[in-house]
Amino acid sequence: MSQDFGREKRLLTPRQFKAVFDSPSAKVPGKNVLLLARQNDLDHPRLGLVIGKKSVKLSVERNRLKRVIRTSFRLNQDSLAGWDIVVVARKGIADQENAELAQHFGKLWKRLARNKQTVESPPPVGKSDGHHA
């Protein structure tokens, strides 16, 4: 998968965001952040960012966060194929340094990727060992 972040890798319309908010198949809480994800039946993930003025006052900080999160997403998107992901920033996220944020998001993507395996192949119900009750 190419490491770019073209239009097809973004959630662009309010409707696309709403779909994830209304019925996320996975939630990954992190430090001052929440990832909501929903399966998208595509061969690539899509990312949407919600970083409001209320949680991050300064535009330079909001832009820095977006840049760091997008870069992290680009580098990890291979393991995230098939997800629509909305990152919701909370108060205090801007206090983290870039390296710390990148590391944190690296872990969040991994947790989400693990989550996908459990959504796709739930554990078998009841063990079949060949014996009948």
Backbone hydrogen bonds in HBPLUS format (Angstrom, degrees):
<---DONOR---> <-ACCEPTOR-->    atom                        ^
c    i                          cat <-CA-CA->   ^        H-A-AA   ^      H-
h    n   atom  resd res      DA  || num        DHA   H-A  angle D-A-AA Bond
n    s   type  num  typ     dist DA aas  dist angle  dist       angle   num
A0009-LYS N   A0006-GLY O   2.93 MM   3  5.55 158.0  1.98 117.8 125.0     1
A0010-ARG N   A0007-ARG O   3.03 MM   3  5.40 162.1  2.06 118.6 119.7     2
A0047-LEU N   A0009-LYS O   2.83 MM  38  6.25 152.7  1.90 138.7 140.1     3
A0011-LEU N   A0047-LEU O   2.96 MM  36  5.60 156.0  2.02 127.3 125.1     4
A0016-GLN N   A0013-THR O   2.97 MM   3  5.26 122.7  2.30 104.4 118.3     5
A0017-PHE N   A0013-THR O   3.20 MM   4  6.62 157.7  2.25 154.5 160.4     6
A0018-LYS N   A0014-PRO O   2.81 MM   4  6.01 162.2  1.84 151.6 157.2     7
A0019-ALA N   A0015-ARG O   2.99 MM   4  6.18 153.3  2.06 146.6 152.3     8
A0020-VAL N   A0017-PHE O   3.06 MM   3  5.38 120.4  2.43 103.1 117.0     9
A0021-PHE N   A0017-PHE O   2.97 MM   4  6.31 163.2  2.00 155.4 160.7    10
A0022-ASP N   A0018-LYS O   2.74 MM   4  5.81 164.0  1.76 157.9 161.8    11
A0023-SER N   A0019-ALA O   3.19 MM   4  6.23 157.1  2.25 140.3 145.4    12
A0025-SER N   A0037-ALA O   2.71 MM  12  5.98 132.7  1.93 140.5 156.2    13
A0026-ALA N   A0037-ALA O   3.08 MM  11  5.12 144.2  2.21 147.6 142.9    14
A0037-ALA N   A0026-ALA O   2.90 MM  11  5.12 157.4  1.95 155.3 152.8    15
A0028-VAL N   A0035-LEU O   2.85 MM   7  4.97 164.0  1.88 145.0 150.0    16
A0035-LEU N   A0028-VAL O   2.94 MM   7  4.97 162.9  1.97 132.3 137.6    17
A0030-GLY N   A0033-VAL O   2.83 MM   3  5.08 161.5  1.86 157.8 151.5    18
A0090-ARG N   A0032-ASN O   2.82 MM  58  4.75 147.7  1.93 148.6 137.7    19
A0034-LEU N   A0088-VAL O   2.94 MM  54  5.13 148.5  2.04 140.5 150.1    20
A0088-VAL N   A0034-LEU O   2.82 MM  54  5.13 175.0  1.82 159.9 161.5    21
A0036-LEU N   A0086-VAL O   2.92 MM  50  5.20 166.9  1.94 152.6 157.0    22
A0086-VAL N   A0036-LEU O   2.78 MM  50  5.20 165.7  1.80 157.1 162.0    23
A0038-ARG N   A0084-ASP O   2.89 MM  46  5.19 148.5  1.99 142.5 152.7    24
A0084-ASP N   A0038-ARG O   2.68 MM  46  5.19 151.5  1.76 152.0 162.2    25
A0040-ASN N   A0082-GLY O   2.82 MM  42  5.27 156.3  1.87 129.8 134.7    26
A0046-ARG N   A0083-TRP O   2.89 MM  37  6.45 147.3  1.99 150.3 160.0    27
A0085-ILE N   A0046-ARG O   2.75 MM  39  6.05 169.2  1.76 161.1 164.5    28
A0048-GLY N   A0085-ILE O   2.74 MM  37  6.10 141.9  1.88 159.0 168.9    29
A0087-VAL N   A0048-GLY O   2.84 MM  39  6.28 160.6  1.87 161.6 164.5    30
A0050-VAL N   A0087-VAL O   2.75 MM  37  5.92 157.5  1.80 176.3 169.2    31
A0089-ALA N   A0050-VAL O   2.91 MM  39  6.18 174.8  1.92 166.6 167.5    32
A0055-SER N   A0052-GLY O   3.20 MM   3  5.54 127.9  2.49 101.2 112.3    33
A0056-VAL N   A0052-GLY O   2.95 MM   4  6.13 156.9  2.00 152.5 160.0    34
A0061-GLU N   A0058-LEU O   3.06 MM   3  5.30 120.9  2.42 101.2 115.4    35
A0062-ARG N   A0058-LEU O   2.99 MM   4  6.38 158.8  2.03 152.4 158.9    36
A0063-ASN N   A0059-SER O   2.84 MM   4  6.02 164.2  1.86 154.5 158.2    37
A0064-ARG N   A0060-VAL O   2.93 MM   4  6.08 150.4  2.02 139.9 148.4    38
A0065-LEU N   A0061-GLU O   2.92 MM   4  6.14 165.4  1.94 153.8 157.0    39
A0066-LYS N   A0062-ARG O   2.99 MM   4  6.25 162.8  2.02 149.3 153.9    40
A0067-ARG N   A0063-ASN O   2.96 MM   4  6.15 159.9  2.00 146.1 151.6    41
A0068-VAL N   A0064-ARG O   2.94 MM   4  6.21 167.3  1.96 158.2 160.6    42
A0069-ILE N   A0065-LEU O   2.87 MM   4  6.00 169.0  1.88 158.1 161.5    43
A0070-ARG N   A0066-LYS O   2.85 MM   4  5.91 164.3  1.87 150.6 155.5    44
A0071-THR N   A0067-ARG O   2.99 MM   4  6.13 161.1  2.03 148.6 153.9    45
A0072-SER N   A0068-VAL O   3.00 MM   4  6.17 165.1  2.02 148.8 153.0    46
A0073-PHE N   A0069-ILE O   2.84 MM   4  6.04 156.8  1.90 148.7 155.7    47
A0074-ARG N   A0070-ARG O   2.81 MM   4  6.05 160.3  1.85 151.6 156.5    48
A0075-LEU N   A0071-THR O   3.04 MM   4  6.30 158.3  2.09 151.9 156.9    49
A0076-ASN N   A0072-SER O   3.10 MM   4  6.26 130.9  2.35 139.4 152.2    50
A0076-ASN N   A0073-PHE O   3.12 MM   3  5.17 134.6  2.33  97.3 110.1    51
A0077-GLN N   A0073-PHE O   2.89 MM   4  5.62 108.7  2.41 149.1 163.9    52
A0079-SER N   A0076-ASN O   3.19 MM   3  6.08 138.9  2.36 124.2 130.6    53
A0080-LEU N   A0077-GLN O   2.97 MM   3  4.87 151.2  2.05 100.8 110.1    54
A0083-TRP N   A0080-LEU O   3.24 MM   3  6.05 139.0  2.42 151.2 150.8    55
A0093-ILE N   A0090-ARG O   3.22 MM   3  6.05 160.3  2.26 145.0 145.9    56
A0095-ASP N   A0092-GLY O   3.10 MM   3  5.48 159.0  2.15 109.6 116.2    57
A0096-GLN N   A0093-ILE O   3.22 MM   3  5.94 169.7  2.23 119.1 122.3    58
A0101-LEU N   A0097-GLU O   2.88 MM   4  6.13 160.7  1.92 157.9 163.9    59
A0102-ALA N   A0098-ASN O   2.83 MM   4  6.06 166.1  1.85 156.2 159.7    60
A0103-GLN N   A0099-ALA O   2.98 MM   4  6.16 160.2  2.02 147.5 152.7    61
A0104-HIS N   A0100-GLU O   2.91 MM   4  6.07 160.0  1.95 147.5 153.6    62
A0105-PHE N   A0101-LEU O   2.82 MM   4  6.08 164.3  1.84 159.7 162.9    63
A0106-GLY N   A0102-ALA O   2.92 MM   4  6.09 147.5  2.03 141.2 150.7    64
A0107-LYS N   A0103-GLN O   3.17 MM   4  6.54 151.2  2.25 147.0 153.0    65
A0108-LEU N   A0104-HIS O   2.99 MM   4  6.36 154.3  2.06 145.0 152.9    66
A0109-TRP N   A0105-PHE O   2.84 MM   4  6.05 165.2  1.87 157.7 159.6    67
A0110-LYS N   A0106-GLY O   3.21 MM   4  6.41 156.6  2.26 139.5 145.8    68
A0111-ARG N   A0107-LYS O   2.94 MM   4  6.25 158.2  1.98 151.1 156.9    69
A0112-LEU N   A0108-LEU O   2.94 MM   4  6.20 152.8  2.01 148.0 155.8    70
A0113-ALA N   A0109-TRP O   2.80 MM   4  6.06 157.0  1.85 152.5 159.0    71
A0114-ARG N   A0110-LYS O   2.94 MM   4  6.23 157.4  1.99 151.0 156.6    72
A0115-ASN N   A0111-ARG O   3.01 MM   4  6.18 149.0  2.11 137.7 146.7    73
A0116-LYS N   A0112-LEU O   3.01 MM   4  6.38 141.7  2.16 145.9 155.6    74
A0116-LYS N   A0113-ALA O   3.17 MM   3  5.15 124.0  2.50  92.5 106.0    75
A0118-THR N   A0114-ARG O   3.40 MM   4  6.84 153.4  2.48 146.4 152.8    76
A0119-VAL N   A0115-ASN O   3.01 MM   4  6.34 146.2  2.13 147.1 157.3    77
A0120-GLU N   A0116-LYS O   2.89 MM   4  6.09 163.2  1.92 157.4 161.2    78
A0121-SER N   A0117-GLN O   2.94 MM   4  5.98 165.2  1.97 148.6 153.1    79
